């Protein structure tokens, strides 16, 4: 029985939702042709998404497609989550499609109370945040962003409530970050108050994934039907809250980051990564890895610090630079230890690769892929994992590639590597996002099984 049903206005959005749900352990599928599906087909998946391809069509046609698609999805027995996927920049027939979806839910005969649409337009990991009723894209108000100049559907305001209101006469409410910061109970109370006043669409601010989770928890057990309206994260949070995952396998959907470069560029790239993703990345002083008397304790302490954060992040690992003062000369390290530059570099890389192997062994971290920065670091890590080769699959950025380890202790492990001096301040973010797209559905086998 399908537990999560989604109407999306384009194929990319449909698949993006599926990816987010798969990352939480749900089996997800995008339906491209409803005529070829039967009710029994729903039983094979936890989540089914129908693509209406309605973003750029006239409103009358969009409404008709949403109506047909949602009626088809509601033949599923008692879906726990009903979602209307919208574009992360509010393009398309957003208000009209929300109104039609609410109408279909109300007329379906399966609900005793009128449905309420809860709109959460934020997508924090894609740098879309909603604050003060405004949608901010990559740090720029929506109407000032390049997306607003779309020749087919230009956007003239950053106020997401106003964008919805242009296309529907339904009463729209709003919940600010101040209310959300007070927790799920307060959000539930505020939605109830607005419902009593006739509000059918409740729009919510969110800047962080944690705030999206608060909203999902607020409507987890309400008596009235909820239509989740968002670009993906809120629907995934709703599914997580309402549908317990009883997966046979444990997901390995987190990333390991090993960064050995000590340049100011790398420091800025790591700062951007911490803003974009939930990170538990520990700084390791390269000077301590060069010193053989201190190396073992340094490695052990770094691993312990990372493991202590298990369950609190999605990106785990180590780096050798956090602040400008952390940029040390390898020549000084070599001279202080009476060794060559080559040996000093090898000791740092060996220490980082040992940390990588120890972290990969920690099941609590659920590591399903590796990002490494710097050719020497990458070579040391692959050797430590006893890989016989690296199967190159794709270019992520110039001088940054994605591939899989061949053989060794972690065969077929996804890996993205980038040169230490490559890219701009957001290059590591792009690489890690790409890696997540590749590892989101990986699972760890049960004892006695092979992967």
C-alpha positions as CSV (number, residue, x, y, z in Angstrom):
1,X,0.0,0.0,0.0
2,X,1.4,3.4,-0.9
3,X,1.6,5.7,2.0
4,X,2.8,8.9,0.4
5,X,1.2,10.5,-2.7
6,X,2.5,13.5,-4.6
7,X,1.3,15.7,-7.4
8,X,4.3,17.5,-9.1
9,X,4.1,20.1,-11.9
10,X,7.2,18.8,-13.7
11,X,9.4,15.7,-14.0
12,X,12.5,17.1,-12.4
13,X,10.5,18.1,-9.3
14,X,8.8,14.7,-9.2
15,X,12.1,12.9,-9.2
16,X,13.6,15.4,-6.7
17,X,10.8,14.5,-4.2
18,X,11.4,10.9,-4.8
19,X,15.1,11.3,-4.1
20,X,14.4,13.1,-0.8
21,X,12.0,10.3,0.2
22,X,14.4,7.6,-0.8
23,X,17.0,9.2,1.4
24,X,14.6,8.5,4.4
25,X,14.2,4.9,3.4
26,X,11.0,5.0,1.4
27,X,10.7,3.3,-2.0
28,X,9.6,6.0,-4.4
29,X,8.4,6.0,-8.0
30,X,7.4,8.6,-10.5
31,X,4.3,7.7,-12.6
32,X,4.6,9.0,-16.2
33,X,1.4,7.4,-17.6
34,X,-1.6,6.9,-15.3
35,X,-3.4,4.9,-18.0
36,X,-0.9,2.1,-17.5
37,X,-1.3,1.9,-13.7
38,X,-3.8,0.1,-11.5
39,X,-4.7,0.4,-7.9
40,X,-2.7,-2.7,-7.2
41,X,0.5,-1.1,-8.5
42,X,0.5,1.2,-5.5
43,X,1.3,-1.8,-3.3
44,X,4.8,-2.0,-4.7
45,X,5.9,1.4,-3.4
46,X,5.9,3.6,-0.3
47,X,5.6,6.8,-2.3
48,X,4.0,7.5,-5.7
49,X,4.4,10.8,-7.6
50,X,2.4,11.8,-10.6
51,X,4.0,14.4,-13.0
52,X,1.3,16.6,-14.4
53,X,3.8,18.7,-16.5
54,X,1.6,21.7,-15.8
55,X,4.0,24.4,-14.8
56,X,4.0,26.2,-18.1
57,X,0.5,25.4,-19.5
58,X,-2.6,27.6,-19.3
59,X,-4.3,27.6,-15.9
60,X,-7.4,25.7,-17.1
61,X,-5.3,22.9,-18.4
62,X,-3.1,22.8,-15.3
63,X,-6.2,22.6,-13.0
64,X,-7.6,19.7,-15.1
65,X,-4.3,17.8,-14.9
66,X,-4.0,18.2,-11.2
67,X,-7.6,17.1,-10.7
68,X,-7.1,14.0,-12.7
69,X,-3.8,13.2,-11.1
70,X,-4.9,13.6,-7.5
71,X,-8.1,11.7,-8.0
72,X,-6.0,8.9,-9.4
73,X,-3.6,9.0,-6.4
74,X,-6.4,9.1,-3.9
75,X,-7.5,5.6,-5.0
76,X,-4.7,4.6,-2.8
77,X,-6.0,3.3,0.6
78,X,-5.7,6.0,3.2
79,X,-2.5,7.8,2.2
80,X,-0.7,9.2,5.2
81,X,0.8,12.2,3.3
82,X,-0.8,14.0,0.4
83,X,1.6,16.5,-1.3
84,X,1.5,19.1,-4.0
85,X,5.0,19.6,-5.2
86,X,5.7,23.2,-6.3
87,X,8.8,24.8,-7.9
88,X,11.4,26.1,-5.5
89,X,11.1,29.5,-7.0
90,X,7.3,29.6,-7.1
91,X,7.0,29.5,-10.9
92,X,3.9,28.1,-12.5
93,X,0.2,27.8,-11.6
94,X,0.9,27.5,-7.8
95,X,-2.2,29.1,-6.3
96,X,-4.6,27.5,-8.9
97,X,-3.2,24.1,-8.4
98,X,-3.3,24.3,-4.6
99,X,-7.0,25.3,-4.8
100,X,-7.8,22.5,-7.1
101,X,-6.0,19.9,-5.0
102,X,-7.9,21.1,-1.9
103,X,-11.2,20.8,-3.8
104,X,-10.4,17.2,-4.9
105,X,-9.5,16.2,-1.3
106,X,-12.7,17.8,0.0
107,X,-14.9,16.1,-2.6
108,X,-13.2,12.7,-2.4
109,X,-15.6,11.6,0.4
110,X,-12.7,10.2,2.5
111,X,-12.3,13.1,4.9
112,X,-14.8,14.4,7.5
113,X,-13.3,17.9,7.8
114,X,-12.2,20.4,5.1
115,X,-8.6,20.1,4.1
116,X,-5.9,22.7,4.8
117,X,-2.9,23.4,2.6
118,X,0.3,24.0,4.6
119,X,2.8,25.8,2.3
120,X,6.5,25.7,3.2
121,X,8.4,27.1,0.2
122,X,11.9,26.8,1.7
123,X,14.6,24.4,0.5
124,X,17.5,25.2,2.8
125,X,20.0,22.8,1.2
126,X,19.4,24.5,-2.2
127,X,19.7,27.9,-0.5
128,X,16.0,28.7,-0.8
129,X,14.8,30.2,2.5
130,X,11.6,31.9,3.5
131,X,11.7,34.7,6.1
132,X,9.3,37.5,6.9
133,X,7.0,36.3,4.1
134,X,9.7,36.7,1.5
135,X,11.5,33.9,-0.5
136,X,15.2,34.4,-0.7
137,X,17.2,32.5,-3.4
138,X,21.0,32.2,-3.0
139,X,20.9,35.2,-0.7
140,X,18.9,37.4,-3.1
141,X,15.2,38.3,-2.9
142,X,13.3,36.1,-5.5
143,X,12.3,39.1,-7.6
144,X,15.9,40.2,-8.0
145,X,17.2,36.8,-8.9
146,X,17.9,35.7,-12.5
147,X,15.0,33.2,-12.2
148,X,12.6,36.2,-11.9
149,X,13.4,37.1,-15.5
150,X,11.9,33.9,-16.9
151,X,10.5,35.0,-20.3
152,X,7.4,32.7,-20.0
153,X,6.5,33.3,-16.3
154,X,8.4,36.3,-15.0
155,X,8.2,37.0,-11.2
156,X,7.6,40.5,-9.9
157,X,7.5,40.0,-6.1
158,X,9.5,38.1,-3.5
159,X,6.4,37.8,-1.2
160,X,5.4,34.1,-1.6
161,X,2.0,34.7,-0.1
162,X,1.3,37.3,-2.8
163,X,2.3,34.9,-5.5
164,X,-0.2,32.3,-4.3
165,X,-2.9,34.9,-3.8
166,X,-2.7,36.1,-7.4
167,X,-4.1,32.8,-8.5
168,X,-6.7,31.9,-5.8
169,X,-9.5,33.5,-3.9
170,X,-9.1,31.2,-0.9
171,X,-8.2,32.9,2.3
172,X,-4.4,32.6,3.0
173,X,-2.8,32.7,6.5
174,X,0.8,33.1,7.5
175,X,3.1,31.8,10.2
176,X,6.3,33.6,11.0
177,X,9.7,32.3,12.2
178,X,8.9,33.7,15.6
179,X,6.0,31.4,16.0
180,X,7.8,28.4,14.6
181,X,10.7,29.0,17.0
182,X,8.3,28.3,19.9
183,X,7.9,24.7,18.8
184,X,5.3,22.4,17.3
185,X,2.6,23.0,19.9
186,X,2.5,26.7,19.2
187,X,2.4,26.1,15.4
188,X,-0.5,23.6,15.8
189,X,-2.4,26.2,17.9
190,X,-1.8,28.9,15.3
191,X,-3.0,26.8,12.4
192,X,-6.1,25.9,14.4
193,X,-6.8,29.5,15.1
194,X,-6.5,30.4,11.5
195,X,-8.7,27.5,10.4
196,X,-11.4,28.8,12.7
197,X,-11.2,32.1,10.8
198,X,-11.7,30.4,7.5
199,X,-8.1,30.1,6.3
200,X,-7.6,27.3,3.8
201,X,-3.9,27.9,2.9
202,X,-1.4,28.4,5.7
203,X,2.0,29.7,4.5
204,X,5.0,29.2,6.7
205,X,8.5,30.7,6.9
206,X,11.5,28.4,7.3
207,X,15.2,29.0,7.1
208,X,16.6,25.7,8.5
209,X,15.6,22.1,8.0
210,X,15.0,22.0,11.7
211,X,12.2,24.6,11.3
212,X,10.6,22.5,8.6
213,X,10.7,19.5,10.9
214,X,8.9,21.6,13.6
215,X,6.1,22.4,11.1
216,X,5.8,18.7,10.2
217,X,5.6,17.7,13.8
218,X,2.9,20.4,14.3
219,X,0.6,18.7,11.8
220,X,1.7,15.1,12.5
221,X,-1.5,14.0,14.3
222,X,-4.1,16.7,13.6
223,X,-7.7,15.5,12.9
224,X,-8.1,17.5,9.7
225,X,-6.5,16.5,6.3
226,X,-3.4,18.3,5.4
227,X,-2.1,19.0,1.9
228,X,1.7,19.5,2.1
229,X,2.7,22.1,-0.5
230,X,6.5,22.6,-1.0
231,X,9.5,21.9,-3.2
232,X,10.3,18.7,-1.3
233,X,11.8,19.0,2.2
234,X,8.5,19.6,4.0
235,X,6.9,16.6,2.3
236,X,9.9,14.4,3.3
237,X,9.6,15.7,6.9
238,X,5.9,14.9,6.9
239,X,6.6,11.4,5.7
240,X,9.2,11.0,8.3
241,X,6.8,12.2,11.0
242,X,3.7,10.3,9.9
243,X,5.1,7.0,8.4
244,X,7.5,5.0,10.5
245,X,10.2,3.5,8.3
246,X,10.5,-0.3,9.0
247,X,13.2,-0.8,6.4
248,X,15.0,-4.2,6.4
249,X,18.3,-2.5,5.7
250,X,19.8,0.5,7.4
251,X,20.5,3.4,5.0
252,X,24.0,4.5,4.4
253,X,23.1,8.0,3.2
254,X,25.7,10.3,4.8
255,X,28.9,11.5,3.4
256,X,32.5,11.3,4.6
257,X,34.7,14.4,3.9
258,X,38.4,14.2,4.0
259,X,40.2,17.5,3.3
260,X,43.9,17.8,3.7
261,X,44.7,21.0,1.8
262,X,45.6,24.0,3.9
263,X,44.9,26.9,1.6
264,X,42.7,29.9,2.3
265,X,40.5,28.8,-0.6
266,X,39.8,25.5,1.1
267,X,39.0,27.3,4.3
268,X,36.3,29.4,2.5
269,X,35.0,26.3,0.7
270,X,34.6,24.5,4.0
271,X,32.8,27.5,5.5
272,X,30.3,27.3,2.6
273,X,29.8,23.6,3.2
274,X,29.0,24.2,6.8
275,X,26.4,26.7,5.8
276,X,24.8,24.4,3.2
277,X,24.8,21.1,5.1
278,X,24.6,19.7,8.6
279,X,28.2,19.0,9.3
280,X,30.3,17.3,12.0
281,X,33.8,18.0,10.6
282,X,36.6,18.1,13.1
283,X,39.8,20.0,12.5
284,X,43.0,18.0,12.7
285,X,46.3,19.8,13.2
286,X,48.6,18.7,10.4
287,X,51.6,19.3,12.6
288,X,50.4,16.6,15.0
289,X,50.0,14.1,12.2
290,X,53.6,14.8,11.1
291,X,54.9,14.2,14.7
292,X,55.0,10.4,15.1
293,X,54.9,10.7,18.9
294,X,51.6,12.5,18.7
295,X,50.0,11.1,15.6
296,X,48.2,8.1,17.1
297,X,46.6,10.1,19.9
298,X,45.6,12.8,17.4
299,X,43.9,10.2,15.1
300,X,42.1,8.6,18.0
301,X,40.8,11.9,19.4
302,X,39.6,13.0,16.0
303,X,37.6,9.8,15.4
304,X,36.1,10.0,18.8
305,X,35.0,13.6,18.3
306,X,33.3,12.8,15.0
307,X,31.6,9.6,16.3
308,X,30.3,11.6,19.2
309,X,28.2,13.6,16.7
310,X,26.6,10.5,15.1
311,X,23.0,11.1,14.2
312,X,23.4,14.9,14.4
313,X,24.7,15.6,10.9
314,X,24.8,14.4,7.3
315,X,28.4,15.2,6.5
316,X,31.1,13.8,8.8
317,X,34.8,14.0,8.5
318,X,38.0,15.9,9.1
319,X,39.9,18.9,7.7
320,X,43.2,20.5,8.4
321,X,42.1,24.1,8.3
322,X,39.3,26.2,9.8
323,X,40.7,29.6,10.5
324,X,43.3,31.7,8.7
325,X,45.8,30.9,11.5
326,X,45.5,27.1,10.7
327,X,47.3,27.6,7.4
328,X,50.7,26.2,8.3
329,X,53.8,25.8,6.1
330,X,54.7,22.2,5.3
331,X,58.3,23.3,5.0
332,X,58.2,24.4,8.7
333,X,56.7,21.0,9.6
334,X,59.4,19.1,7.8
335,X,62.2,21.2,9.3
336,X,60.8,20.9,12.9
337,X,60.7,17.1,12.5
338,X,63.9,16.7,10.7
339,X,62.3,15.1,7.6
340,X,61.9,15.9,4.0
341,X,59.0,17.7,2.5
342,X,57.8,14.5,0.8
343,X,57.8,12.5,4.0
344,X,56.0,15.3,5.9
345,X,53.3,15.3,3.3
346,X,53.0,11.5,3.3
347,X,52.6,11.5,7.1
348,X,49.7,14.0,6.9
349,X,48.0,12.0,4.1
350,X,48.6,8.7,5.9
351,X,47.0,10.1,9.1
352,X,44.0,11.4,7.2
353,X,43.5,8.1,5.4
354,X,43.7,6.2,8.7
355,X,41.0,8.5,10.1
356,X,38.9,7.9,7.0
357,X,39.1,4.1,7.3
358,X,38.2,4.2,11.1
359,X,35.2,6.5,10.4
360,X,33.9,4.3,7.6
361,X,33.9,1.4,10.0
362,X,31.6,3.3,12.4
363,X,28.1,2.0,11.5
364,X,26.5,4.8,13.5
365,X,27.7,7.4,11.0
366,X,25.9,5.6,8.1
367,X,28.6,6.7,5.6
368,X,27.8,5.8,2.0
369,X,30.2,7.9,0.0
370,X,33.5,9.8,0.2
371,X,34.5,13.3,-0.8
372,X,38.3,13.9,-0.8
373,X,40.2,17.1,-1.6
374,X,43.7,17.0,-3.0
375,X,45.2,14.4,-5.3
376,X,47.7,13.1,-2.7
377,X,45.0,12.8,0.0
378,X,42.8,10.9,-2.5
379,X,45.6,8.5,-3.4
380,X,46.4,7.8,0.2
381,X,42.7,7.1,1.1
382,X,42.2,4.7,-1.8
383,X,45.4,2.9,-0.9
384,X,44.4,2.6,2.8
385,X,41.1,1.1,1.7
386,X,43.0,-1.3,-0.6
387,X,41.1,-0.3,-3.7
388,X,42.6,-1.6,-6.9
389,X,41.3,1.3,-9.0
390,X,38.9,4.1,-9.4
391,X,36.1,3.9,-12.0
392,X,35.6,7.4,-13.4
393,X,31.9,8.0,-14.1
394,X,31.4,11.7,-14.5
395,X,32.8,15.2,-14.3
396,X,31.2,17.2,-11.5
397,X,33.2,20.4,-12.1
398,X,36.4,21.1,-14.0
399,X,39.1,19.0,-12.2
400,X,36.5,17.4,-10.0
401,X,35.2,13.9,-10.8
402,X,32.8,11.3,-9.6
403,X,33.5,7.6,-9.6
404,X,33.5,4.3,-7.7
405,X,36.2,2.4,-5.9
406,X,37.2,-0.9,-7.5
407,X,37.8,-3.8,-5.1
408,X,39.4,-3.4,-1.7
409,X,37.6,-3.0,1.6
410,X,34.7,-0.9,0.2
411,X,34.1,-2.0,-3.4
412,X,31.8,0.2,-5.5
413,X,31.9,3.0,-2.9
414,X,30.9,6.3,-4.5
415,X,33.6,8.9,-4.3
416,X,34.0,12.5,-5.5
417,X,37.5,14.0,-5.7
418,X,38.7,17.5,-6.4
419,X,42.0,19.3,-6.6
420,X,42.9,21.3,-3.5
421,X,43.4,24.6,-5.5
422,X,40.3,24.1,-7.8
423,X,37.1,26.0,-8.0
424,X,35.4,28.9,-6.2
425,X,34.1,29.2,-2.6
426,X,31.1,26.9,-3.4
427,X,32.9,24.1,-5.2
428,X,32.9,21.7,-2.3
429,X,29.2,22.3,-1.8
430,X,28.6,21.4,-5.4
431,X,30.7,18.2,-5.1
432,X,29.1,17.1,-1.9
433,X,25.6,17.7,-3.2
434,X,26.5,15.6,-6.3
435,X,27.7,12.9,-4.0
436,X,24.5,12.9,-2.0
437,X,22.5,12.4,-5.2
438,X,24.5,9.2,-5.8
439,X,24.3,7.7,-2.3
440,X,20.8,8.6,-1.2
441,X,19.4,5.1,-1.6
442,X,22.3,2.9,-0.5
443,X,21.7,0.4,2.3
444,X,23.8,-1.6,4.6
445,X,23.1,-5.4,4.3
446,X,22.0,-7.5,7.2
447,X,24.6,-9.7,8.9
448,X,25.5,-12.6,6.6
449,X,24.4,-10.8,3.4
450,X,26.8,-9.5,0.8
451,X,26.5,-6.0,-0.6
